Amino acid sequence: MKTTLLVAVMLTSFFAKAQELKPVAYADGTQKLNGLVTSNATKGLPGVLILPAWKGIDDEAKSAAMNLQKQGYIAFVADIYGEGNVPKDNASAAQQSGKYKNDFAAYQKRIALALAELKKAGAQPDKIAVIGYCFGGAGALETARAGLPVLGIVSIHGSLGKAADRKNAPLTAKMLIENPADDQSVTPEDMSKLIVEMNEGKADWQIITYANSKHTFTDPKSPDYNKIMAERAWKHTEMFLKELLK
């Protein structure tokens, strides 16, 4: 009995380690970046790039990567800020994320570098999608706006607006916008302008609004967490990715 129990514990530990995320060091010039990739890298599977929220790589992004691995995707969690620049609090997160929202070209470059790492990790280059949370949701939109080579993007409680002087352009990536109904950071004007942008870009788009949900409704560690709506949003993400990549 004790031997059986010991074997079971060892097997559980083995499989847990086999599924751990692996660190990936890459760079933007002299700035070191530290991403994470699922342990099924090199297996030639469809790929999903995950863009974290405004405090950088967090448990929600890691959990998403692990769930995507179970579904047969290679997932890569991007490091947008770089080593030495990870925000320690909300004030520094607002400063760092604001920098990339204002300098969208720098944000797009960091996303492109992460996409390159996802491909290096063995993801099929013609079967890649991007999902992002909060600040990362804005990054998912920037992926589409930059015309980066992905099949689709999911913006999860992301910032939807862009500078008024930026012209609308063609949008080839399919777009899923998961928006909490009570997100005070997204104005009706932001939403209406995004719809105009997607229509003018002739995008294949869909917006899903989640009732009784504030900004970070998908994060179990947030006071905004809405379990039912978070689970629905994840199912919608899964369905979208399956349509694109499987």
Backbone as CSV, one residue per row, in Angstrom:
resi,resn,N_x,N_y,N_z,CA_x,CA_y,CA_z,C_x,C_y,C_z
1,MET,0.827,-1.204,0.000,0.000,0.000,0.000,0.868,1.265,0.000
2,LYS,1.906,1.235,0.900,2.801,2.379,0.962,3.563,2.563,-0.348
3,THR,3.954,1.427,-0.968,4.678,1.492,-2.239,3.799,2.099,-3.328
4,THR,2.525,1.679,-3.377,1.579,2.206,-4.363,1.384,3.700,-4.189
5,LEU,1.255,4.111,-2.914,1.074,5.539,-2.622,2.300,6.333,-3.030
6,LEU,3.489,5.795,-2.751,4.729,6.477,-3.111,4.847,6.629,-4.622
7,VAL,4.501,5.578,-5.365,4.552,5.627,-6.823,3.585,6.681,-7.350
8,ALA,2.399,6.730,-6.764,1.395,7.703,-7.197,1.895,9.131,-6.977
9,VAL,2.517,9.354,-5.805,3.056,10.685,-5.510,4.172,11.046,-6.484
10,MET,5.048,10.085,-6.779,6.158,10.334,-7.700,5.650,10.635,-9.103
11,LEU,4.621,9.897,-9.544,4.058,10.132,-10.872,3.406,11.502,-10.947
12,THR,2.686,11.871,-9.876,2.042,13.184,-9.839,3.089,14.286,-9.938
13,SER,4.170,14.116,-9.179,5.259,15.101,-9.211,5.903,15.162,-10.586
14,PHE,6.084,13.998,-11.216,6.700,13.944,-12.544,5.855,14.691,-13.568
15,PHE,4.546,14.411,-13.578,3.675,15.049,-14.573,3.538,16.547,-14.307
16,ALA,3.554,16.931,-13.018,3.477,18.360,-12.693,4.707,19.086,-13.236
17,LYS,5.895,18.486,-13.045,7.113,19.096,-13.551,7.145,19.119,-15.076
18,ALA,6.582,18.072,-15.687,6.567,17.995,-17.150,5.731,19.117,-17.756
19,GLN,4.771,19.602,-16.963,3.886,20.645,-17.469,4.299,22.050,-17.023
20,GLU,5.401,22.161,-16.308,5.851,23.476,-15.871,6.229,24.346,-17.066
21,LEU,6.025,25.651,-16.900,6.441,26.589,-17.931,7.961,26.760,-17.895
22,LYS,8.544,26.868,-19.069,10.005,26.973,-19.186,10.401,28.420,-19.486
23,PRO,11.418,28.940,-18.794,11.863,30.317,-19.073,12.556,30.420,-20.427
24,VAL,12.339,31.536,-21.098,12.978,31.808,-22.384,13.571,33.215,-22.331
25,ALA,14.882,33.309,-22.489,15.556,34.607,-22.526,15.672,35.066,-23.979
26,TYR,15.246,36.290,-24.236,15.405,36.885,-25.566,15.657,38.376,-25.366
27,ALA,15.696,39.159,-26.401,16.115,40.547,-26.209,15.521,41.466,-27.268
28,ASP,15.425,42.716,-26.886,15.127,43.807,-27.812,16.320,44.752,-27.735
29,GLY,17.274,44.578,-28.633,18.521,45.331,-28.541,19.274,44.931,-27.287
30,THR,19.543,45.903,-26.428,20.262,45.626,-25.188,19.330,45.284,-24.024
31,GLN,18.033,45.394,-24.262,17.073,45.100,-23.196,16.772,43.607,-23.141
32,LYS,17.106,42.969,-22.030,16.825,41.557,-21.853,15.349,41.349,-21.546
33,LEU,14.767,40.352,-22.184,13.366,39.989,-21.985,13.299,38.551,-21.486
34,ASN,12.343,38.277,-20.619,12.222,36.951,-20.011,10.806,36.427,-20.167
35,GLY,10.584,35.609,-21.191,9.283,35.024,-21.435,9.171,33.631,-20.848
36,LEU,8.013,33.025,-21.054,7.758,31.661,-20.606,7.112,30.884,-21.742
37,VAL,7.478,29.611,-21.884,6.872,28.770,-22.907,6.423,27.461,-22.280
38,THR,5.374,26.884,-22.830,4.879,25.608,-22.327,5.859,24.495,-22.678
39,SER,5.762,23.406,-21.924,6.753,22.329,-22.047,6.560,21.466,-23.286
40,ASN,5.513,21.718,-24.056,5.299,20.962,-25.299,5.939,21.651,-26.505
41,ALA,6.833,22.605,-26.232,7.545,23.284,-27.317,8.294,22.263,-28.168
42,THR,8.491,22.625,-29.422,9.182,21.823,-30.458,8.297,20.736,-31.058
43,LYS,7.031,20.656,-30.667,6.185,19.567,-31.153,5.360,19.933,-32.378
44,GLY,5.599,21.105,-32.958,4.926,21.462,-34.200,3.430,21.633,-34.070
45,LEU,2.987,22.276,-32.988,1.564,22.471,-32.723,1.157,23.910,-33.036
46,PRO,-0.139,24.177,-33.146,-0.570,25.574,-33.251,-0.099,26.366,-32.038
47,GLY,0.099,27.665,-32.213,0.653,28.482,-31.141,-0.258,29.613,-30.713
48,VAL,-0.182,29.940,-29.426,-0.924,31.073,-28.881,0.034,31.940,-28.083
49,LEU,0.121,33.207,-28.445,0.908,34.178,-27.695,0.001,34.838,-26.659
50,ILE,0.488,34.892,-25.414,-0.275,35.500,-24.327,0.395,36.809,-23.925
51,LEU,-0.378,37.896,-23.961,0.110,39.213,-23.556,-0.470,39.526,-22.180
52,PRO,0.384,39.634,-21.157,-0.108,39.794,-19.788,-0.696,41.179,-19.510
53,ALA,-1.317,41.282,-18.341,-1.893,42.539,-17.876,-0.797,43.534,-17.481
54,TRP,-1.202,44.655,-16.910,-0.301,45.803,-16.785,0.840,45.626,-15.790
55,LYS,0.794,44.619,-14.928,1.903,44.388,-14.003,2.895,43.349,-14.524
56,GLY,2.758,42.959,-15.778,3.675,41.989,-16.357,3.200,40.567,-16.144
57,ILE,4.075,39.608,-16.364,3.704,38.192,-16.294,3.159,37.870,-14.907
58,ASP,1.925,37.371,-14.865,1.252,37.092,-13.599,0.634,35.697,-13.620
59,ASP,-0.032,35.346,-12.525,-0.597,34.003,-12.412,-1.706,33.756,-13.435
60,GLU,-2.467,34.796,-13.786,-3.533,34.604,-14.770,-2.952,34.234,-16.136
61,ALA,-1.874,34.903,-16.530,-1.230,34.583,-17.803,-0.628,33.185,-17.772
62,LYS,-0.004,32.822,-16.658,0.588,31.492,-16.528,-0.485,30.410,-16.568
63,SER,-1.591,30.645,-15.861,-2.685,29.673,-15.846,-3.262,29.485,-17.246
64,ALA,-3.401,30.584,-17.981,-3.903,30.494,-19.352,-2.975,29.642,-20.203
65,ALA,-1.670,29.843,-20.039,-0.692,29.061,-20.808,-0.813,27.574,-20.507
66,MET,-0.947,27.230,-19.244,-1.061,25.823,-18.856,-2.349,25.208,-19.416
67,ASN,-3.433,25.960,-19.373,-4.702,25.464,-19.928,-4.605,25.266,-21.433
68,LEU,-3.933,26.182,-22.100,-3.784,26.064,-23.554,-2.912,24.874,-23.923
69,GLN,-1.899,24.589,-23.107,-1.075,23.408,-23.364,-1.922,22.134,-23.317
70,LYS,-2.819,22.062,-22.346,-3.675,20.880,-22.218,-4.569,20.695,-23.444
71,GLN,-4.855,21.806,-24.127,-5.711,21.745,-25.307,-4.931,21.547,-26.601
72,GLY,-3.627,21.359,-26.477,-2.828,21.044,-27.651,-2.216,22.224,-28.360
73,TYR,-2.006,23.333,-27.623,-1.334,24.497,-28.190,0.019,24.699,-27.513
74,ILE,0.976,25.219,-28.261,2.181,25.759,-27.651,1.867,27.201,-27.271
75,ALA,2.024,27.525,-26.003,1.729,28.886,-25.547,3.013,29.570,-25.093
76,PHE,3.133,30.838,-25.437,4.294,31.650,-25.038,3.771,32.898,-24.342
77,VAL,4.257,33.144,-23.124,3.874,34.342,-22.378,4.936,35.406,-22.603
78,ALA,4.534,36.505,-23.186,5.484,37.554,-23.573,5.910,38.408,-22.389
79,ASP,7.140,38.873,-22.441,7.655,39.885,-21.521,7.722,41.192,-22.296
80,ILE,6.828,42.107,-21.993,6.799,43.380,-22.716,7.755,44.395,-22.098
81,TYR,7.811,44.459,-20.778,8.596,45.498,-20.121,10.098,45.222,-20.112
82,GLY,10.478,43.979,-19.910,11.888,43.640,-19.872,12.453,43.594,-18.462
83,GLU,13.584,42.896,-18.341,14.225,42.715,-17.040,14.576,44.065,-16.421
84,GLY,14.238,44.205,-15.140,14.510,45.454,-14.435,13.405,46.476,-14.524
85,ASN,12.367,46.186,-15.299,11.285,47.151,-15.499,9.918,46.629,-15.071
86,VAL,9.895,45.521,-14.342,8.619,44.943,-13.926,7.992,45.837,-12.857
87,PRO,6.759,46.297,-13.055,6.118,47.195,-12.089,5.950,46.545,-10.713
88,LYS,6.161,47.350,-9.677,6.021,46.859,-8.306,4.680,47.220,-7.691
89,ASP,3.990,48.194,-8.284,2.700,48.626,-7.742,1.869,49.230,-8.874
90,ASN,0.655,49.659,-8.537,-0.244,50.187,-9.556,0.301,51.452,-10.215
91,ALA,0.959,52.288,-9.421,1.484,53.540,-9.984,2.548,53.263,-11.040
92,SER,3.475,52.359,-10.731,4.521,52.048,-11.718,3.945,51.275,-12.894
93,ALA,2.907,50.457,-12.645,2.252,49.736,-13.745,1.580,50.719,-14.696
94,ALA,0.935,51.724,-14.132,0.291,52.744,-14.975,1.328,53.489,-15.805
95,GLN,2.476,53.771,-15.197,3.543,54.490,-15.913,4.111,53.635,-17.039
96,GLN,4.425,52.379,-16.739,5.034,51.500,-17.745,4.062,51.203,-18.879
97,SER,2.831,50.838,-18.537,1.866,50.511,-19.589,1.533,51.749,-20.421
98,GLY,1.462,52.910,-19.750,1.184,54.152,-20.474,2.249,54.469,-21.499
99,LYS,3.488,54.128,-21.169,4.599,54.342,-22.103,4.350,53.607,-23.416
100,TYR,3.902,52.355,-23.328,3.705,51.555,-24.537,2.385,51.864,-25.238
101,LYS,1.411,52.325,-24.484,0.171,52.757,-25.133,0.418,54.004,-25.975
102,ASN,1.272,54.876,-25.468,1.600,56.097,-26.212,2.566,55.814,-27.359
103,ASP,3.526,54.931,-27.114,4.488,54.560,-28.158,4.075,53.190,-28.704
104,PHE,3.009,53.187,-29.493,2.446,51.914,-29.946,3.407,51.139,-30.841
105,ALA,4.300,51.857,-31.536,5.269,51.166,-32.391,6.217,50.314,-31.541
106,ALA,6.609,50.832,-30.357,7.474,50.057,-29.465,6.729,48.837,-28.927
107,TYR,5.449,49.009,-28.647,4.629,47.890,-28.179,4.512,46.831,-29.275
108,GLN,4.227,47.261,-30.469,4.110,46.324,-31.586,5.419,45.569,-31.817
109,LYS,6.541,46.255,-31.626,7.837,45.594,-31.807,8.037,44.497,-30.768
110,ARG,7.701,44.780,-29.508,7.858,43.772,-28.459,6.944,42.568,-28.715
111,ILE,5.765,42.826,-29.238,4.851,41.730,-29.578,5.436,40.902,-30.722
112,ALA,5.974,41.574,-31.734,6.571,40.868,-32.873,7.739,39.994,-32.423
113,LEU,8.560,40.495,-31.485,9.679,39.710,-30.964,9.176,38.464,-30.234
114,ALA,8.111,38.617,-29.474,7.542,37.472,-28.762,6.950,36.458,-29.735
115,LEU,6.332,36.937,-30.797,5.808,36.024,-31.817,6.939,35.222,-32.459
116,ALA,8.059,35.880,-32.679,9.221,35.184,-33.247,9.701,34.081,-32.310
117,GLU,9.672,34.337,-30.999,10.082,33.319,-30.031,9.102,32.155,-29.999
118,LEU,7.810,32.457,-30.149,6.808,31.395,-30.205,7.058,30.478,-31.396
119,LYS,7.425,31.059,-32.525,7.740,30.246,-33.703,9.017,29.440,-33.490
120,LYS,10.023,30.067,-32.857,11.248,29.339,-32.556,10.983,28.150,-31.639
121,ALA,9.964,28.282,-30.802,9.620,27.217,-29.860,8.902,26.058,-30.534
122,GLY,8.641,26.175,-31.824,8.055,25.066,-32.554,6.618,25.234,-32.968
123,ALA,6.023,26.401,-32.703,4.639,26.619,-33.124,4.549,26.699,-34.646
124,GLN,3.471,26.179,-35.189,3.257,26.248,-36.628,3.108,27.714,-37.034
125,PRO,3.958,28.217,-37.915,3.967,29.648,-38.218,2.687,30.161,-38.876
126,ASP,1.929,29.260,-39.497,0.693,29.684,-40.146,-0.535,29.416,-39.283
127,LYS,-0.312,29.004,-38.032,-1.431,28.746,-37.121,-1.117,29.349,-35.753
128,ILE,-1.191,30.684,-35.711,-0.868,31.408,-34.484,-1.960,32.432,-34.191
129,ALA,-2.302,32.546,-32.904,-3.250,33.554,-32.440,-2.666,34.249,-31.218
130,VAL,-3.266,35.381,-30.853,-2.812,36.167,-29.711,-3.987,36.430,-28.790
131,ILE,-3.776,36.222,-27.482,-4.764,36.655,-26.500,-4.079,37.587,-25.511
132,GLY,-4.823,38.559,-24.994,-4.232,39.494,-24.050,-5.237,39.963,-23.024
133,TYR,-4.729,40.219,-21.821,-5.542,40.687,-20.710,-5.220,42.133,-20.374
134,CYS,-6.257,42.978,-20.238,-6.061,44.353,-19.756,-5.099,45.099,-20.695
135,PHE,-3.949,45.516,-20.210,-2.917,46.114,-21.059,-2.569,45.173,-22.209
136,GLY,-2.541,43.889,-21.923,-2.297,42.900,-22.964,-3.436,42.821,-23.970
137,GLY,-4.657,43.144,-23.515,-5.784,43.211,-24.446,-5.615,44.339,-25.439
138,ALA,-5.050,45.456,-24.956,-4.704,46.548,-25.877,-3.634,46.075,-26.845
139,GLY,-2.705,45.259,-26.341,-1.662,44.706,-27.209,-2.211,43.770,-28.261
140,ALA,-3.237,43.011,-27.909,-3.868,42.141,-28.899,-4.429,42.976,-30.051
141,LEU,-5.049,44.107,-29.709,-5.543,45.006,-30.753,-4.395,45.588,-31.575
142,GLU,-3.288,45.917,-30.914,-2.139,46.449,-31.646,-1.540,45.401,-32.582
143,THR,-1.651,44.134,-32.203,-1.208,43.053,-33.095,-1.965,43.111,-34.409
144,ALA,-3.287,43.257,-34.294,-4.116,43.339,-35.500,-3.835,44.620,-36.273
145,ARG,-3.696,45.734,-35.556,-3.461,47.014,-36.224,-2.131,47.037,-36.965
146,ALA,-1.146,46.307,-36.432,0.170,46.252,-37.074,0.201,45.285,-38.247
147,GLY,-0.849,44.500,-38.414,-0.861,43.512,-39.490,0.131,42.384,-39.261
148,LEU,0.416,42.079,-37.989,1.348,40.986,-37.702,0.742,39.653,-38.142
149,PRO,1.581,38.678,-38.492,1.095,37.441,-39.120,0.446,36.460,-38.144
150,VAL,-0.771,36.793,-37.723,-1.555,35.915,-36.862,-2.941,35.751,-37.466
151,LEU,-3.584,34.651,-37.124,-4.926,34.398,-37.663,-6.002,35.153,-36.905
152,GLY,-5.758,35.411,-35.630,-6.781,36.095,-34.858,-6.248,36.584,-33.526
153,ILE,-7.058,37.475,-32.898,-6.684,38.027,-31.596,-7.903,38.011,-30.676
154,VAL,-7.631,37.871,-29.375,-8.677,37.989,-28.356,-8.243,39.068,-27.379
155,SER,-9.054,40.110,-27.246,-8.795,41.173,-26.282,-9.727,40.965,-25.099
156,ILE,-9.156,40.620,-23.934,-9.938,40.299,-22.743,-9.834,41.461,-21.765
157,HIS,-10.946,42.115,-21.496,-11.051,43.376,-20.737,-9.895,44.317,-21.069
158,GLY,-9.665,44.480,-22.364,-8.567,45.321,-22.827,-8.956,46.776,-22.995
159,SER,-7.949,47.638,-23.028,-8.161,49.038,-23.400,-8.443,49.079,-24.897
160,LEU,-9.504,49.746,-25.289,-9.958,49.665,-26.680,-9.610,50.893,-27.505
161,GLY,-9.304,51.986,-26.868,-9.100,53.230,-27.600,-7.722,53.341,-28.233
162,LYS,-7.616,54.281,-29.148,-6.313,54.622,-29.737,-6.303,56.116,-30.011
163,ALA,-5.125,56.655,-30.257,-4.983,58.089,-30.476,-5.833,58.546,-31.658
164,ALA,-6.407,59.720,-31.517,-7.328,60.226,-32.539,-6.649,60.464,-33.878
165,ASP,-5.340,60.708,-33.864,-4.639,61.002,-35.125,-4.186,59.739,-35.860
166,ARG,-4.467,58.561,-35.311,-4.109,57.316,-35.998,-5.229,56.923,-36.962
167,LYS,-4.858,56.718,-38.204,-5.855,56.367,-39.207,-6.217,54.885,-39.122
168,ASN,-7.450,54.580,-39.469,-7.876,53.184,-39.534,-7.249,52.519,-40.758
169,ALA,-6.937,51.243,-40.613,-6.254,50.508,-41.677,-6.888,49.130,-41.826
170,PRO,-6.564,48.400,-42.908,-7.101,47.048,-43.065,-6.720,46.158,-41.885
171,LEU,-7.652,45.293,-41.494,-7.454,44.381,-40.367,-7.710,42.954,-40.854
172,THR,-6.653,42.187,-41.002,-6.804,40.839,-41.563,-7.025,39.769,-40.493
173,ALA,-6.601,40.040,-39.275,-6.794,39.064,-38.199,-8.252,39.063,-37.749
174,LYS,-8.796,37.890,-37.486,-10.122,37.814,-36.885,-10.033,38.335,-35.454
175,MET,-11.110,38.992,-34.983,-11.023,39.720,-33.725,-12.185,39.370,-32.804
176,LEU,-11.857,38.943,-31.595,-12.845,38.688,-30.550,-12.565,39.652,-29.402
177,ILE,-13.552,40.472,-29.076,-13.427,41.446,-27.991,-14.325,40.976,-26.849
178,GLU,-13.705,40.656,-25.704,-14.452,40.220,-24.520,-14.454,41.379,-23.520
179,ASN,-15.606,42.042,-23.409,-15.679,43.307,-22.681,-16.628,43.219,-21.488
180,PRO,-16.145,43.521,-20.268,-17.037,43.542,-19.114,-17.956,44.758,-19.158
181,ALA,-19.232,44.539,-18.887,-20.232,45.597,-19.057,-19.968,46.809,-18.168
182,ASP,-19.369,46.581,-16.998,-19.188,47.664,-16.033,-17.736,48.133,-15.947
183,ASP,-16.999,47.986,-17.043,-15.604,48.429,-17.087,-15.577,49.940,-17.276
184,GLN,-15.217,50.658,-16.213,-15.225,52.115,-16.276,-14.075,52.677,-17.095
185,SER,-13.097,51.815,-17.450,-11.966,52.298,-18.260,-12.289,52.289,-19.750
186,VAL,-13.429,51.713,-20.115,-13.861,51.687,-21.519,-15.115,52.539,-21.657
187,THR,-15.018,53.601,-22.430,-16.164,54.491,-22.609,-17.005,54.041,-23.803
188,PRO,-18.275,54.464,-23.852,-19.088,54.175,-25.035,-18.447,54.697,-26.322
189,GLU,-17.722,55.826,-26.208,-17.041,56.373,-27.382,-15.915,55.441,-27.834
190,ASP,-15.164,54.878,-26.874,-14.112,53.914,-27.218,-14.702,52.749,-28.000
191,MET,-15.811,52.238,-27.505,-16.433,51.077,-28.138,-16.949,51.421,-29.528
192,SER,-17.623,52.546,-29.656,-18.183,52.909,-30.968,-17.073,53.164,-31.986
193,LYS,-15.975,53.789,-31.556,-14.858,54.036,-32.475,-14.174,52.741,-32.888
194,LEU,-14.081,51.787,-31.949,-13.482,50.497,-32.299,-14.344,49.779,-33.331
195,ILE,-15.648,49.843,-33.177,-16.533,49.195,-34.144,-16.368,49.827,-35.524
196,VAL,-16.278,51.157,-35.565,-16.027,51.841,-36.841,-14.691,51.379,-37.424
197,GLU,-13.665,51.311,-36.565,-12.340,50.889,-37.023,-12.386,49.475,-37.604
198,MET,-13.054,48.561,-36.917,-13.111,47.176,-37.396,-13.918,47.067,-38.678
199,ASN,-14.982,47.840,-38.774,-15.781,47.809,-40.003,-15.012,48.418,-41.177
200,GLU,-14.338,49.531,-40.948,-13.567,50.153,-42.021,-12.387,49.267,-42.426
201,GLY,-11.872,48.502,-41.467,-10.782,47.581,-41.764,-11.243,46.274,-42.364
202,LYS,-12.584,46.141,-42.523,-13.203,44.934,-43.084,-12.791,43.680,-42.304
203,ALA,-12.771,43.835,-40.990,-12.389,42.720,-40.117,-13.547,41.754,-39.918
204,ASP,-13.197,40.524,-39.610,-14.138,39.525,-39.099,-14.099,39.700,-37.582
205,TRP,-15.151,40.315,-37.011,-15.081,40.672,-35.597,-16.331,40.269,-34.835
206,GLN,-16.150,40.143,-33.531,-17.254,39.851,-32.621,-16.951,40.483,-31.275
207,ILE,-17.969,41.094,-30.672,-17.851,41.645,-29.324,-18.818,40.892,-28.419
208,ILE,-18.312,40.398,-27.299,-19.154,39.757,-26.288,-19.054,40.593,-25.020
209,THR,-20.215,40.999,-24.493,-20.264,41.812,-23.283,-20.773,40.954,-22.132
210,TYR,-20.069,41.046,-20.994,-20.372,40.202,-19.844,-21.038,41.035,-18.749
211,ALA,-22.268,40.671,-18.407,-23.059,41.433,-17.445,-22.474,41.345,-16.041
212,ASN,-22.747,42.391,-15.249,-22.357,42.416,-13.834,-20.859,42.171,-13.661
213,SER,-20.076,42.697,-14.577,-18.635,42.446,-14.562,-17.863,43.754,-14.657
214,LYS,-16.924,43.910,-13.719,-16.035,45.063,-13.736,-14.746,44.699,-14.470
215,HIS,-13.777,45.610,-14.435,-12.621,45.523,-15.328,-11.906,44.171,-15.312
216,THR,-11.379,43.752,-14.179,-10.565,42.532,-14.141,-11.418,41.316,-13.725
217,PHE,-12.532,41.146,-14.390,-13.502,40.118,-13.998,-13.009,38.694,-14.190
218,THR,-11.933,38.494,-14.956,-11.442,37.134,-15.212,-10.331,36.707,-14.250
219,ASP,-9.858,37.601,-13.415,-8.710,37.310,-12.550,-9.185,36.859,-11.173
220,PRO,-8.944,35.596,-10.803,-9.410,35.096,-9.496,-8.857,35.880,-8.311
221,LYS,-7.741,36.571,-8.472,-7.149,37.328,-7.378,-7.693,38.748,-7.268
222,SER,-8.554,39.128,-8.207,-9.081,40.490,-8.222,-10.417,40.570,-7.486
223,PRO,-10.687,41.687,-6.801,-12.017,41.880,-6.201,-13.117,41.976,-7.252
224,ASP,-12.735,42.199,-8.505,-13.705,42.253,-9.614,-14.094,40.867,-10.135
225,TYR,-13.446,39.827,-9.644,-13.625,38.482,-10.219,-15.082,38.051,-10.201
226,ASN,-15.547,37.611,-11.366,-16.900,37.074,-11.521,-16.740,35.668,-12.099
227,LYS,-16.822,34.668,-11.248,-16.497,33.299,-11.638,-17.308,32.814,-12.828
228,ILE,-18.604,33.044,-12.792,-19.463,32.556,-13.872,-19.089,33.213,-15.191
229,MET,-18.947,34.527,-15.178,-18.627,35.241,-16.412,-17.203,34.944,-16.878
230,ALA,-16.284,34.760,-15.933,-14.904,34.413,-16.301,-14.864,33.066,-17.005
231,GLU,-15.615,32.104,-16.488,-15.651,30.783,-17.113,-16.290,30.849,-18.498
232,ARG,-17.320,31.676,-18.649,-17.941,31.839,-19.970,-16.939,32.465,-20.943
233,ALA,-16.228,33.484,-20.467,-15.267,34.166,-21.338,-14.187,33.194,-21.805
234,TRP,-13.717,32.336,-20.898,-12.682,31.381,-21.287,-13.225,30.375,-22.309
235,LYS,-14.473,29.947,-22.125,-15.076,29.031,-23.101,-15.193,29.704,-24.466
236,HIS,-15.529,30.990,-24.467,-15.595,31.722,-25.735,-14.215,31.823,-26.379
237,THR,-13.191,32.025,-25.553,-11.816,32.062,-26.062,-11.433,30.719,-26.661
238,GLU,-11.737,29.644,-25.954,-11.431,28.297,-26.441,-12.110,28.025,-27.786
239,MET,-13.367,28.397,-27.887,-14.117,28.153,-29.117,-13.523,28.939,-30.286
240,PHE,-13.148,30.176,-30.028,-12.548,31.031,-31.050,-11.220,30.450,-31.519
241,LEU,-10.377,30.046,-30.578,-9.076,29.488,-30.935,-9.220,28.165,-31.699
242,LYS,-10.174,27.356,-31.298,-10.403,26.101,-31.993,-10.808,26.333,-33.442
243,GLU,-11.664,27.320,-33.640,-12.099,27.659,-35.015,-10.914,28.111,-35.864
244,LEU,-10.011,28.891,-35.254,-8.881,29.441,-35.996,-7.773,28.433,-36.252
245,LEU,-7.463,27.631,-35.244,-6.194,26.914,-35.219,-6.289,25.403,-35.381
246,LYS,-7.456,24.830,-35.195,-7.552,23.365,-35.243,-8.100,22.898,-36.594
